[in-house]
Amino acid sequence: MTMGSRPGSDRPLAQGPHDQTWDAVETYFECITTCSLDDGDCITRCVEQLKDTDA
C-alpha cells in the first residue's frame, strides 16, 4: 500500500477500494456544490456520475 498525503488534507493517501469510494464521494460533493438548489437536473447528473463511478 502506498502512503502519502492528499493535497490540502491531513488524511493519508492510501491506494485501495475505500480510497476510491472516498474519491467518488468527494467528487460528488464538489459537483453538487456547483448546482443551484432549484436545479434538479444538475443534481441528477451528479448522482448519475457517482453511480457510474461506483459501477
C-alpha positions as semicolon CSV with decimal commas, in nm:
position;residue;x (nm);y (nm);z (nm)
1;M;0,000;0,000;0,000
2;T;0,138;0,339;-0,100
3;M;0,103;0,610;0,160
4;G;0,129;0,982;0,105
5;S;-0,090;1,278;0,179
6;R;-0,380;1,414;-0,018
7;P;-0,317;1,774;-0,127
8;G;-0,494;2,010;0,114
9;S;-0,573;1,731;0,357
10;D;-0,412;1,565;0,657
11;R;-0,571;1,233;0,560
12;P;-0,317;0,977;0,432
13;L;-0,345;0,881;0,067
14;A;-0,389;0,504;0,050
15;Q;-0,445;0,305;-0,265
16;G;-0,745;0,075;-0,222
17;P;-1,120;0,036;-0,263
18;H;-1,202;0,259;0,034
19;D;-0,993;0,540;-0,108
20;Q;-1,166;0,504;-0,447
21;T;-1,503;0,531;-0,272
22;W;-1,383;0,838;-0,082
23;D;-1,269;0,999;-0,410
24;A;-1,606;0,929;-0,574
25;V;-1,797;1,084;-0,282
26;E;-1,563;1,382;-0,275
27;T;-1,620;1,434;-0,649
28;Y;-1,997;1,409;-0,592
29;F;-1,992;1,680;-0,326
30;E;-1,775;1,902;-0,545
31;C;-2,030;1,853;-0,824
32;I;-2,340;1,932;-0,617
33;T;-2,182;2,246;-0,475
34;T;-2,185;2,386;-0,829
35;C;-2,561;2,318;-0,862
36;S;-2,842;2,555;-0,776
37;L;-3,078;2,408;-0,516
38;D;-3,360;2,452;-0,768
39;D;-3,171;2,271;-1,046
40;G;-3,283;1,910;-1,018
41;D;-3,117;1,820;-1,348
42;C;-2,776;1,928;-1,222
43;I;-2,814;1,727;-0,902
44;T;-2,935;1,426;-1,103
45;R;-2,622;1,447;-1,322
46;C;-2,406;1,446;-1,009
47;V;-2,588;1,140;-0,872
48;E;-2,554;0,960;-1,206
49;Q;-2,183;1,043;-1,213
50;L;-2,147;0,895;-0,863
51;K;-2,335;0,580;-0,966
52;D;-2,116;0,540;-1,277
53;T;-1,802;0,573;-1,065
54;D;-1,928;0,304;-0,828
55;A;-2,004;0,058;-1,110
